[in-house]
Amino acid sequence: MPGRLFDELAAGGGSEEAVAFLLKGERTRRLLLLRELLDRLDDMPRILGPAGDVEQVWGVLETAARRAPAAVDGLLMSPQCGAWIAHMLRRLHSVASGPPLWADAGHLGCLAATASIVAGTDADLTAPVRAGALTLPTLGLLQLANPEVDFATVRVTVRAGLLTAGTVSVRPLDQDTDLPGWLPLRSLSPSGATLDDLDPYRDLDQPVEPARLPADEFAYWEKTLDEAHALLARTHDPDAVGAIRPGDITRIVPWITEERSAIRLSASTGDAFGSMIASRPDGALDLAETLVHEFQHSKLGALLHLFPLLADDRSERFYAPWRADPRHLPGLLHGAYAFTGVAGFWRARMGDREADPEGAAPFHFALRRLQTRLVVRTLATCADLTPTGRRLLDGLAATLDRWLREPVDPEVAARARAAAVSHRVEWRLRNLRCGPAERAALARARQDGGTPPSAFEPELAPSGSAAHWEDTRTALYLSPRPGPDADACLTTGDPARARDLYAARLHDTPGDAHALSGLLLAQAEAEPRTRRLLARPERFAAALDAVGGDAGEAVRLLTGTR
């Protein structure tokens, strides 16, 4: 990769030329993985079982590629194909599970049938059927008989674009609306991205069943995506950090949950460049931010396929301001890269009341630049970076340092700083604890009346002991509203009242991490000399245990003011 393109990406942005270079690398990787998969399948000649013979199926795909190389290349580069190849390799390495192995491997026949259709070649082969449905990756789903049978096979013929499977025939390239027996993959025009609710390999891990969205839901996604791209187009520089072009995200997979939730979820995988899974967006601004966020992950994933950036011991022990749980260093790097893009997204929205009618952009920009710079600093001091990794991190740091010098309304910046501290304090209380030696030293200091002991290294709370939690206070720092509860008092500038309310809550529910973090935050606001307690809130929790739950005595124990 030319250095100038790497530096564009390292800064958090990336021109169309830089993204095209990443795609070129992804194509090479995809073909290498496909070759590896075929070599392994060749060593297992009966792996397709009732779905036929690997060599014969591969021959169909090769014939199509010779006839229409660009069309078949597009199929092989699709997120659907990338996810399947990666899943199959994980299965063959025994690190993933799924349906009968022949059905997973037999999906090669579905790819070959699709290749024949897009290339206009003839084909005769056998393909797997899941719950009565035949998948044609990037095209759609053919619904056959016997949906109660989990896995079966069907003879498939393709003649001049007409596919026949069993008694059902369809021309997938000509049928873009739902028909009896045929569900096409729908395009979210005019962006060109597809909304994939059909492909079995559209999830992050194991194959999943189709989950067709109703027409009104599809229309909502289409309208919201169109509005999101219009909003993003208001950015003057399409290469800037936090910008994205309409063709960058090529597939959206709707994240289906049991019930509609206020929590927004999104994810992506390095196996499927330019694809993302996302829950139903609240609106265009929400979806636009998600597009930027997930494409940042795609870009960094592609860079990691080209360059080793850091050593990885997979130890989940680091603080990430956008997570409820500890993260490992690669996850921290992904988060830093994604949220640099998010900070840039909000920076570009500042002052644009049409795009941001609530005026939230300055707060989000101030918060994310601060939090992301903290994570970049953690990576710089804790990660074993390669020279290329150091160059990437230097690029992110330069972007964030420049942004930290940009003016934001002082009152908004102060609320963003308070929100950042609030999340960190509560995270530490939920995920870290003082070890036995430090607890014993605090107990002795309390008993002897001596000076507070030196701080020890905290320990991670046992895995799974910290339940998932939502950072509800940040929303109040964004839009402070008077109210009778402790959080409202804290975020609207009444720390003394907030402290009393948090103390009362702790009396009723000892160990409540939200109340304990709020008490510490209110204490630091009311008495700035105690602010240093925020650096090690888990130490305050241990001191509170040592003094029998008396918050005032715990403060005096740690500050040496008894």
N, C-alpha and C positions, 0 to 999 in steps of 0.2 A: 504494500500500500504506500503510495506517495506520502511523504511526511506531512505535506500541507493538508491532505485529506484526513489523516489521522488526527492532526491538531484541531481541525474543525470539529470532529467527533469528540475529541477529548475535552473540548470546551463545553460540551453538552448539546451542541447543535449538529449541523451537517447539511451540506448542500445536496442537491439532486445528484451531483457527480459522486459525492462521498457515499450516499445511500446505494447508488448503482454499483459501486465497488463492493459494498457489503453483500449485495445480492449475487454478484459474481462469485464471491467466496462461498456463499450459501449453496450455490448451484454445484460447485466443485465438491463440497462436503456431502450434499445430497447424493451425488453420483457415487462417491466413495462408499457411503453407507449402503446404497443399493447394491453395489458390487459385493460388499461384505455379506449382505443378506443372501444374495444369490449363491455365493460360495458355500454358505452354511446350508442352504436348502439343497444344493447339489450333493452334499454329504449325507443328506437324509432323503433318499429318493421316494420314500413312501409317505412323506410328511403331509402331503395334500390329501391322502386317503381317498375318500369318495369324490373329492373335488378335482381329481385328475392328476396330470403329470406336469411337474415344474417346467421341464424343457419345452413341452408342447405349448403351455400357457405363455411362457416367455417368448416363444416364437411368434405368437400373435402380436405381442407388444412390439417386438423388433420390426415386424412387417409394417405396423402402423407408423413407427418412428421413421422408417425409411421413406414412407410416402409423404408424411407431414411432420417433419422434425420440429418445427416451431410449436405446433399444436400439442404434440406429445411432450415436448419439453415443458410447456406450460402446465400440463397435468402433473408431471413429475415434480415440479417446483411448487405445486399447490400445498397449502397447509394440510389438506386431507391426506396427501401422499406422505408428507414428511412425518406426520404424527403416526401413521401406520408403520412406516419403516422403523422408526425409533421404538415403537411398542414391540414389534416383532423381535428386534435385536435384544431388547430387555428380556423378553420371554425366553429366547434361546440362551441367554446368559443366566436364566433362572432368578431374575430380580424383578419380575412382574408376573401377574397372573391374568387370567381371562377365560374366554370360552374354550371349548375343545381346541387343541393346538391346530388341528387340520382346518378348522373354520377360520382361525386367525390367519394362518398361512395361505389358505385358499382365497383370501381377499385379493391376492395377486390376480386371480381370474377376473375380479370386478374391475381392477385397474386396466387389465388387458381389454376387456369389453368396452370400457370407456374410451381407451385409446383408439380402438377400431372405429367407434362412432365419430370421434372428432377428426380422425384422419380419412374417413370415407373408405376404409378397407373392409373386407369380409372376414368373418371369424366364426369358428365353431368351437365351443369350449364348455366346460362345466364350472359353475360358480356356487359359492355357499349362499344359503338363504337363512336369514335370522328372523325367527318369529313370523315367517311368511313373507318377508320382504327382501328384495335384492337391491343392494346398494350400488349406485354408479357414482363414484367419487367425482365431485365438482358438478354433477348433472342433476342427480335426484335419486328417488327411491321408487322402485317398482313393487307394488303390493300384489302378492300372489295368494294362492289358497293356503289353507292350513296354518293360520297364525298361531294356533295353540302348540305347534311343533317348534321346539326351541331352535334346532339346527337341522338343516337338510341341504340337498343340492338340487340344482336345476340345470337342464341343458339350455345353453344360450347360443343363438345365432345372430349375426349382424350382417345385413346386406344393404349396402348403399345408405347407411344411416338409420335403417329400420332395425330395431332390436326386438327379438322375439324370445320370450322366456316362458316355457310351458305353453299356456293358451293365451298369454297376454302379449300384445305387440304395441310398440310406441316408437315415435321418432323424437328422441329427447331434445335434439337441437331445435326442433320446430314447436315443441309443446312447452310453453313457459307458464302455463296456468294449471291448476289442479284439475285432474280428470279422474274418473273412476279407475283405480288401479295405478295411478301415476301422480307422484308428488315431486315437482321440480324444485331444485335449489333456487331460492328466490333472491333476486338482485335488489339491493337497496338503491335504486336509481335516484338521482343521476350520479351518485358518487362512484358506482361500479362495484362497491363492496357487496359481498353476499352475506345474508343472514342464514347461518347454517344451524338448522334444528333437526337434521336428519342423519348426518354421517356418524357411524358408530365410533369413530376415532376422534371426535371433536372435543372430548374432555381432556383433562390433563394427564390421566393415568389409564384406568381400565376402560374398555369399550362400554358404551352406554346405548340405551334404546332411543329410537327417534321420539321427539316430543314436539310435534307440529304446533306452532303458534297459531292462534286464531287470526283471521284476516284483520280484525281491528287492532290487535297487538302488533302485527307486522306493519300496518299502516302507521302506528305510533312510532315505531322504530325508524321507519323510512322518513317520516316528517322530521323527527328529532335529529337524525343524522344529517339531513339536508340543512337544517338550521344550524347545527354544530359546525359544519364546514363553512357556512356563510359567516358565522362568527369568527372562525379561525382565519378566514380570508381577510379579515379586517386588519390583521397584522401586516405591516408594510414590508417586512423582510421575511420571505418564506424560508430562509436559511437560518434564522435566528434561533437561539435556545428557547424551546417552548413552542416553536412553530411546527406545523405538520402539513403535508400536502394531501389532497384527497385520495391519491392512489397508494399512500403508504400503508394504511390498514386495509387489507383486501378481504378479510373475513371477520365477522362478529358472531360469536356463539352466545345466545341468550342464556344467562345463568338462571335456571329454574329452581325456585325454592318452594317449600311447602306453603308458605304464606308470604304475602308482600311485606317486606321489612323496610324500616327506615335506614338500615345499614346498607351502604353501597359496597358491592363486591366486584372485583375485577381481577384477572390473572392472565398470564401468558406463558408460553414455553419456548425455549430455544429450538425445539423441534419443528416449530411452525412459524417461520418469520412472517411478520405482518398480520398475525392473527391474534385475537383476544377473546376472552370470555368475560362477559359483563352482565350484571344484574340490570333490571329495567331502570333507565336513567330518570332522574326527576325532571330533566329538561335539557335544552341544548347546551347550556353552560356546564352542567354536570357531565354530559357525554363528551363534550370537547376536552375537558380536563382529563377524562379517562383515556381518550384517544392518545393524547400527548403522553400521559403516564406510561401506557402499555407499549407505545412505539419506542419509548426510551429503553424499555426492557428488551425489545427486539434488537435494537441497535447494539446494546451492550452484549447481548447474547451472541450476535454475529461477530463482534470484536473478540470475544472470548474463544470463538471457534478458530480465529486466525492467530491469536497471540496468547501465550501464557502471561497473566497479569499479576497473580499472587499465589503463594502457597496456601494450601487449604487443609486444616486439620479437622474441619467440620465441627469444631467446638462451639456450641451455642451458648455464648456468655456475654455478648456485647449488647449495649443499649442502642436501639433504633427508635427514634421519636415517633415513628408512624406504626409501631407494632406494640402489641400487648405483652409479647414474650421476648426472651433473649434471642439474638441472631448470631449466626456464624459469619465469618469475614466475607465470603462471596455474597451472601445475602445482604450484608451491610453495603458492599460495593454496588450491588444492583439497586438498593434503595437510594443510595447517594446519587447515582446517575439518573434514576427516574425522578427523584424529587428536585434535582437541579432543573430538569425540564419543567416540572410543575411550577417551581418558583418563577421560571421565565414566562410560563403561560400567564400567571397572575400579574406579573410585571407588565406584560403587553396589554392587559385589560384595564390597568389603572387609568382613571379619568374617562373611560368609555362607558357612560351611563346606559347606553342602549344595550351593550353586551352585559353589563354588570349593574342592573338597576338598583340593587341593594347596597352598592358601594363597598362590597366585601373584599375587592381585589387588594387594596393596600395592606389590610391585615394579613391575608393569606400570603402575600409576597414577603412581608416582614417576618412572619412566622417560619415559612419554609426556608428562606435564605439562612436564617439563624440556625435552625435545626440541622439543615443539610451541611452547613459548614462545620458544625460540631462532629458530625459523622465522618466527614473528610479528615478532620484532625485525628479522630480515633484510628482511622485506617492508616494515616501517615505515621502514627506512633506505634501501632500494634501489629500491622500486617507485614508479612515478608513479601515485599513487592519486587517484581522483576523491573529492570530498567524501563520496559515499555509500560508496566503498570504504574511506575512512578511518574512517567510522562503524562499518562492519563489523569492521575490524581492531581498533578500540578495544573493541568488544564482546568479541571473542575474548581480547584481552589482559586485560581486566578479569576474565573467568572464570578464566583461567590464573593470574593473579597471586593471586587469592583462593585457588585450590587450592594454590599454592606455599607459602602460609602455613599450610596444614593439616598437622598432625603425622603423620608416618609413622615407624615404628620406625627409629631412627638407623642401625642396621646395614644394614637394607634400603635406606634412602635412599642410604647410601654406596655400596652395590653398584650401585644404579641410576645414580648419578653416574658411577661407573667404567665401566659399560656404555656410557653416552652418550659419554664421552670416547673409549673404545675404538673405537666405530663411526666417529666423526669423524676420528680419527687415520688409521685404515686407509683410509677414503674418500679423504682428501686424498692419501695416498701412491699410491693407484690412479688418481686423476683429475687431479691437479695435479703440476706439476714446476717447478723453477727454470729461468729462461731463461738463455741463453748469457752475458749480462752478469753475472748473479749467480754463475754457476758460475765465470766467470773471476775475479771478485773473491774468491771463496773460495779458489781456487787460489793467487792472489797472497798472500793472508793466510797461507796455510799455508807458502808459500815464504819470505815475509819475516818470519814470526813476529810479525806485527802483530796489532792488535785485530780481532775479527770484523767484517766489513763490515755496513753497514745492510741491512735486508731490502728486497728488490725485490718488485714485484707478481708473484705466481706466474702461470704460464701453464697453460691447460688442456692435458692430454695429448691427442695427436691422436685424433680421433674414431675409435672402434672399437679403440683400442689397449688399453683396459682391459677385460679379460674380465669377464663377470658373476661376482659372488662372493656368497657367503652369509656373513652375520655370525654365525659359529658361537660366538664368545666370549660373546655376550649370554646364550645359554642356560646357560652355565657361571656367569655372574654371578647369574643367577636361582637356580640350584641348584648351588652350588659343591661339587665332589666331588674328594677327593684322588686323585692319579694321577701317573704317571711323566712325563707330557708337559708341555711348557712352559705351555700354556694352563691346565692344572689347577693347576700351581704358582702361576701369577700370580693366579688367581681365588680361591685358598685361602690367600693371604697369605705366599707364599715368593718374593718378587721377586728375591732374589739367585740362587736356583737357576733361576728362570725366565729370568733374563738370560743365564745361562750356556748354557741349552738353546737359546734363540733364537739366540744367537751361533753355536752349533755348526750350527744349521740354515742360517743365512745363509752360513756357510762352505761348506756343501755346495750350496746353491741361492742364489747371490747375487741380490739384487733381489727376493726373495720378500717381497711387501708384507705378508702376514700375519705373517711372522716379524719383519720390520723394525718393524712397528707394535707387536708384542708386546715387542720389545727396548726400544723407547722407553718404553712404559708401565712395564715392569719397572724401567728406569733411573730414571724419575721417582718410583716408589715407593721404591726403595732409596736414592736421593739426592734428596730434595725440592728442593734448590737447582737441579736441572736440569729441573724441571717445566715451565719456560717453553719448552722445546724442543717440547712437545706442541702449541703454538699453530701452529707451522710445520713439521710433520714432513717435508714435501717438501724443506725446507732441510737437514734432517739427512741425507736420502738423497743430496743433492748433495754435502754435506761428506764423506760416506762415500766417494763416488767420488773426491773430491779427495785423500783421504789413503790411497787404495789399499785400502779395505775395513776399516780398523782402527777399530772402533766407539769404543773408548776415546779414540783420537786425534781422532775426529770430534766427540765430546762436548767435548774440551778446546779444539778449534778454535772451536766455536760459543760456548762459555762464557768464552773468554779466560783459561783457567786453565793454559795450558801453561807 
